[in-house]
Every structure is written in C-alpha cells, then in structure tokens.
Amino acid sequence: MATKKKNWLLYGANGYTGKLIAEKAVERGQTPILAGRSESKIRSIAEELGLPFRIFSLENPKEIQNQISDSFLVLNCAGPFIETAIPIAKACVESGVHYLDVTGEIPVFETLYSLSPKALAKNVMLLPGVGFDVVPTDCLAVMLKEKLSKAHFLELGFTGFTDLSRGTLKSALAQLPYGSKIRRNGKIETIPQLSLKKVIEINGRYAEFFAVPWGDVFTSFISTEIPNITVYSSFPEFQTRILKLLQPSIFFLKNSAILKGIQNIVEVIASGPDKQKRKKGEVLLWGEVWSEANSKRVSIRMRCLEAYEFTVESALAAVSKVEKKKFHAGFTTPAKIFGSKFVLEIPGTKILS
C-alpha cells in the first residue's frame, strides 16, 4: 500500500503575508494546511480557498507537535516572530518536521541557531528568513563573497518599501528600543537608531541610508563568514523625522504593557500595501565588499519585486525545494542551502551591475 504523501502547514494564514502565500499556493495547485489561533479568521480563509485547516495556539508544546506531526514542513508567517518562532521550531524539532519562516528579527535567528544541535540530531532543517527578509540580501552577500573570497567587510542596502503590514510593524516596534545592530570583528554590536548613515546611488537614484538591525547582520555571517557587516535602508523623509522625534521616548517600548498597547493600535490602523502598490512596486538593492581599508571594492546592484510580492514567491520556492528533498539538517540560511543564484529564480529579479 502506497504511503500517503505528506502535506505542508502554513501557520499564521490569516495574517497579511500568510494569506497572500495561501492564495498563491492555491493558484499553483497546492493544498497547504492552514493554521492559526483564530478559528473564525482561519476558517473563513480556508473555506474561501477550499483548503484544510487547523486551530491551535502555541502555549502547549505537545498540542503543537500533535498538529504538525503529519506535515513535512511548517512555514511560519505569524508575527511577531519573537513570540511564535521558538515554540513552533521546538515542536518541529521534536516531531521531525522542517521549519521555515519569513522573519527578519535578529533575536529570532540567534535563538533558532542555538537549536541547531538538536535539529541536527533529529535530521530537521531550521531555515528562517525565506521571504524578502533575508533572501535577496543573503544571496547578494554570497554573490559578493564568491567574487572576492578574502572579503573582510560587507555592506548591504535596499530601498523601495511601500506600506508595512501589521505583523511587520509590530515586530519593528518591539525592536526599536534595542537600537540598531552592526557586526564588527565577528561580534554583533548595538548602536543608536539613525546614528550611522551614508548617501548611496542605485540605478541613478541617490538617497540617504541608515544602518538598520536587518537579519543579515546575523545570517550573512553564517553564509559568508565575513566578520564586519552593516545593512542600510532608506526611509521616506517623514518616517525619518518621526523616528528622530520618537528617539527620546523609544525606551518606554521596553515596557511590555506599553508595547502591547501600541501594537493593538497597529492592529487596527495598519493593513499593508494594496494589490496595485504591490504590483507596481519594486525594491532596489546594493552590496559591496572589500578586504582592507584602502583596497579595491567589489559591488553589485540588484532589482527585485516589491517586498511582499517577493516574499510570496521566495517562500513558495523554498517550500518547493524542501519538498524535493533539498535540505540539510540543522540551522541554515537561504543562500547557504539553495545557493547564491536562488534569488535569480524569483520572478522579477535582475542584476543591474
């Protein structure tokens, strides 16, 4: 008797990104199991798309294991990931199920990395960051390392964000009071928000960029072993002004009650970009490496889909590769497991220089 083929489970299917991924999966003939905490929201989406669904929270490890054990993979799209990634990943390790997510949060990468020995023992892959965080920048970093094998410094940057989803905003708020992050001599360091900036030209456009606590400060070190890493992003001028005005009071976001209150407001007012903005949008990226202070620099410019459109495509591409047995046990990064050209498999990605 033939063994029934295992399916994959999409947790957080009622979120902005999760629903987009579910819709695209159905368009391509896939039937993921939708899951989340809100029965009314998950049921509504599952019935609309004709997909199976499950309802479970993340408080009980055994319950999570029971709900995911018949899947070959869990794709976690439920933010803030600092709250959801660890319980799901631990359950995946115990159940022999691969774990993927679309996080960009450095603390999440760090904690998942600490689970690598257990994942290795269970032959489970932990692959966070299969969305816009961090696929294009991770692949760009490895492309640059392939061009300059002795690179000692890496800088990455991107511009072109449209509106942000609820989950992204809530995650960003939670990280704000802890400053920006850079890597120096192999160690992650904290610097004040908006304290490190530079003007960069991409495809004829000049913009002011600020160092941000992007996931690559952690993951690109795993992918390239380059010890000095800074990631920059540009913001609309009004957002920069607001961030500067908020600087003196950002500390209060360390208070969980205050943070939760503001996140509840975000839940009401934020919605993410509409379809027109997603289809028209694009992101421009750049990366540069060098070996010593005065040595020749190697750079690459790249263009890709709007961030949420990219995330849908890259997450489903990653799921497809794992389904075809493209994995290795333990913690890894998108470029490390799928190669630096993985980003070029995503529609709309183009090397500019």
C-alpha positions in Angstrom: 0.0 0.0 0.0 1.5 3.4 -1.0 2.4 5.8 1.8 0.3 8.9 1.8 2.2 12.0 0.7 2.8 14.4 3.5 1.5 18.0 3.1 2.9 21.3 4.5 1.4 23.5 7.1 1.1 27.3 6.9 0.9 28.8 10.4 -0.5 32.4 10.6 -2.5 32.0 7.4 -4.9 34.8 8.5 -2.1 37.4 8.6 -1.3 39.7 5.7 1.6 37.7 4.3 0.2 34.3 5.2 -3.0 34.9 3.3 -1.1 36.1 0.2 1.0 32.9 0.3 -2.1 30.7 0.8 -3.8 32.4 -2.2 -0.8 31.9 -4.5 -0.3 28.3 -3.4 -3.8 27.5 -4.4 -3.3 29.2 -7.8 -0.4 26.8 -8.3 -2.3 23.7 -7.4 -1.0 23.3 -3.9 -3.2 22.5 -0.9 -1.4 23.5 2.3 -3.0 23.0 5.7 -3.9 26.5 7.0 -3.4 27.0 10.7 -3.5 29.7 13.4 -5.1 30.8 16.6 -8.3 32.5 15.4 -10.9 29.9 14.4 -13.2 32.5 12.7 -10.4 34.0 10.6 -8.7 30.8 9.6 -12.0 29.0 8.9 -13.1 31.9 6.6 -9.9 31.9 4.6 -9.8 28.0 4.4 -13.4 27.8 3.2 -12.8 30.6 0.6 -9.8 28.8 -0.8 -11.0 25.2 -0.3 -8.2 24.2 2.0 -7.9 22.1 5.1 -7.3 24.0 8.4 -6.4 23.5 12.0 -6.8 25.8 15.0 -4.2 25.7 17.8 -2.3 28.2 19.9 1.3 28.0 20.9 1.1 27.6 24.7 1.1 23.8 24.8 4.2 22.1 23.1 2.5 18.7 22.9 -0.5 20.2 21.2 1.7 21.9 18.6 3.5 18.6 17.9 0.2 16.7 17.5 -1.0 19.3 15.0 2.2 19.4 12.8 3.5 15.8 13.0 1.8 14.7 9.8 3.4 17.5 7.8 6.8 17.5 6.2 7.3 21.2 6.7 5.9 24.2 8.7 6.0 27.6 7.1 5.5 30.1 10.0 4.1 33.5 8.9 2.7 34.6 12.3 4.4 37.7 13.6 5.8 39.0 15.9 8.2 36.1 15.3 9.9 36.6 18.6 6.7 35.2 20.1 5.9 32.5 17.6 9.1 31.1 16.1 10.6 29.4 19.1 7.6 27.3 20.2 6.9 26.2 16.6 10.6 25.4 15.9 11.0 23.4 19.0 7.9 21.4 18.2 9.2 20.9 14.7 12.5 19.5 16.0 10.7 17.1 18.4 8.4 16.0 15.5 10.9 15.6 12.8 9.3 18.4 10.7 11.3 21.0 8.8 10.9 24.6 10.0 10.7 27.7 7.7 9.6 31.2 8.4 9.7 34.8 6.9 11.2 36.5 9.9 13.9 39.2 9.8 14.4 39.6 13.5 18.0 39.1 14.7 17.0 37.7 18.2 14.9 35.0 16.4 17.8 34.0 14.2 20.1 33.8 17.2 17.7 31.6 19.2 17.0 29.3 16.3 20.7 29.0 15.7 21.1 27.8 19.3 18.6 24.9 18.5 20.8 23.7 15.6 22.5 20.8 17.6 19.1 19.3 18.5 17.8 19.8 14.9 20.9 18.0 13.6 20.3 15.1 15.8 16.7 14.9 14.6 17.6 15.4 10.9 15.4 18.6 10.9 16.3 21.8 9.0 15.8 25.2 10.6 15.5 27.7 7.8 14.2 31.1 8.9 14.2 34.2 6.6 12.8 32.7 3.4 11.0 36.0 2.5 12.3 39.4 1.5 13.9 39.1 4.9 16.6 37.8 4.0 16.6 36.0 0.7 17.8 38.9 -1.7 20.4 40.3 0.7 21.6 36.9 1.8 22.1 35.8 -1.8 23.7 39.2 -2.7 26.2 38.7 0.1 27.2 35.3 -1.1 27.5 36.5 -4.7 29.9 39.2 -3.5 31.9 36.7 -1.4 32.2 34.5 -4.5 33.7 37.4 -6.4 36.1 38.4 -3.5 36.9 35.3 -1.4 39.1 37.2 1.0 36.4 39.9 1.7 36.7 41.3 5.3 33.9 43.9 5.1 30.4 43.7 3.7 27.8 46.4 3.3 24.3 45.8 2.1 21.4 48.2 1.4 17.9 48.4 0.0 15.2 51.0 -0.8 11.7 50.9 -2.1 9.4 49.8 0.8 5.7 50.5 0.3 3.2 50.3 3.2 4.0 47.8 6.0 1.8 45.0 7.3 0.5 44.8 10.8 2.9 42.0 11.7 6.0 43.8 10.2 5.1 47.0 12.1 4.5 45.1 15.4 7.8 43.4 15.1 9.6 46.6 14.3 8.1 48.3 17.3 9.4 45.6 19.6 12.9 46.0 18.3 13.0 49.9 18.3 14.2 50.4 21.9 17.1 48.0 21.5 18.9 50.1 18.9 20.3 49.2 15.5 22.8 46.4 15.0 26.1 46.0 13.2 28.7 43.3 13.2 32.3 44.2 13.9 35.2 41.6 14.1 32.6 38.8 14.2 30.6 40.2 17.1 27.2 41.9 16.9 27.2 45.4 18.4 24.4 47.8 19.2 24.4 51.4 18.0 21.7 54.1 18.4 19.0 54.2 15.8 19.7 56.5 12.9 23.3 57.1 14.1 25.1 55.6 11.2 24.2 56.9 7.7 25.6 57.3 4.2 24.4 58.6 0.8 24.2 55.9 -1.9 23.4 55.8 -5.6 21.4 52.9 -7.0 20.3 52.9 -10.7 20.7 56.7 -11.0 18.9 57.4 -7.7 20.6 59.0 -4.7 19.2 58.5 -1.2 20.2 58.8 2.4 20.5 55.4 4.0 20.7 54.5 7.7 22.1 51.4 9.4 19.2 49.0 10.4 19.0 45.9 12.5 18.3 43.7 9.5 18.6 39.9 9.7 21.7 39.8 7.5 23.8 41.2 10.4 23.3 37.7 11.7 22.7 35.5 8.7 25.2 36.8 6.3 27.9 36.0 8.8 26.7 32.4 8.7 26.6 32.4 4.9 29.9 34.2 4.2 32.0 34.3 7.4 32.7 37.9 6.7 33.3 39.4 10.1 32.3 43.1 9.5 28.7 43.6 8.3 26.4 46.7 8.1 23.0 46.7 6.5 21.4 50.0 5.4 18.0 51.1 4.3 16.4 54.4 3.3 13.1 55.7 4.6 10.6 58.3 3.3 11.6 61.6 4.8 8.5 61.9 7.0 9.3 58.5 8.6 12.8 59.6 9.3 11.5 62.7 11.0 9.1 60.7 13.1 11.8 58.3 14.2 14.0 61.1 15.2 11.2 62.8 17.2 10.4 59.5 18.9 14.0 58.8 19.9 13.8 60.2 23.5 10.6 58.1 24.2 11.5 54.9 22.4 12.9 53.5 25.7 9.3 53.2 27.0 8.6 50.5 24.4 10.6 48.1 26.7 7.6 48.2 28.9 5.5 45.2 27.8 2.2 46.8 28.6 3.0 50.0 26.6 4.4 48.0 23.7 1.3 45.7 23.6 -1.0 48.8 23.7 0.7 50.4 20.7 0.7 47.1 18.9 -3.0 46.8 19.5 -3.4 50.2 17.8 -1.3 49.0 14.9 -3.6 46.0 14.6 -6.5 48.4 13.9 -4.8 51.0 11.7 -2.3 49.1 9.6 -3.2 47.0 6.6 -0.2 46.6 4.3 0.1 47.7 0.7 -2.9 47.1 -1.6 -2.6 44.9 -4.7 -1.9 47.9 -7.0 1.0 49.1 -4.8 2.4 45.5 -4.7 2.3 45.1 -8.4 3.8 48.5 -9.2 6.4 48.4 -6.5 10.0 47.3 -6.7 13.0 47.2 -4.4 16.5 48.3 -5.4 19.4 46.6 -3.5 23.1 47.1 -3.4 26.0 45.3 -1.9 29.7 45.9 -1.6 32.7 44.0 -0.2 36.4 44.8 0.3 39.3 43.2 2.1 41.2 46.1 3.7 40.6 49.8 4.3 42.2 51.1 1.0 41.7 48.0 -1.1 39.6 47.7 -4.3 35.9 47.3 -3.7 33.5 44.9 -5.5 29.9 45.9 -5.7 26.6 44.5 -7.2 23.3 46.3 -7.8 20.0 44.3 -8.0 16.3 44.9 -8.6 13.5 42.7 -7.3 9.8 42.6 -6.8 8.0 44.7 -4.2 8.9 43.2 -0.8 5.6 41.3 -0.1 5.3 40.1 -3.7 8.9 38.8 -3.4 8.1 37.1 -0.1 5.2 35.2 -1.6 7.4 33.9 -4.5 10.5 33.1 -2.4 8.7 31.4 0.4 6.8 29.1 -2.0 10.0 28.5 -4.0 11.7 27.4 -0.7 8.8 25.1 0.2 9.0 23.5 -3.3 12.8 22.9 -2.9 12.4 21.3 0.5 9.6 19.1 -0.8 12.0 17.9 -3.5 14.4 16.9 -0.6 16.7 19.9 -0.9 17.6 20.3 2.7 20.3 19.6 5.3 19.8 19.2 9.0 20.4 22.0 11.5 20.3 25.8 11.1 21.0 27.2 7.7 20.3 30.3 5.5 18.6 30.6 2.1 21.8 31.2 0.2 23.7 28.5 2.1 21.2 25.8 1.3 19.9 26.9 -2.1 22.9 28.8 -3.5 23.5 32.4 -4.3 21.6 32.2 -7.5 18.4 31.3 -5.7 17.3 34.9 -5.8 17.6 34.9 -9.6 15.0 32.1 -9.7 12.4 34.5 -8.2 10.4 36.3 -11.0 11.3 40.0 -11.4 14.9 39.8 -10.0 17.6 41.3 -12.2 21.3 42.1 -11.6 21.8 45.8 -12.6 25.6 45.9 -12.5 
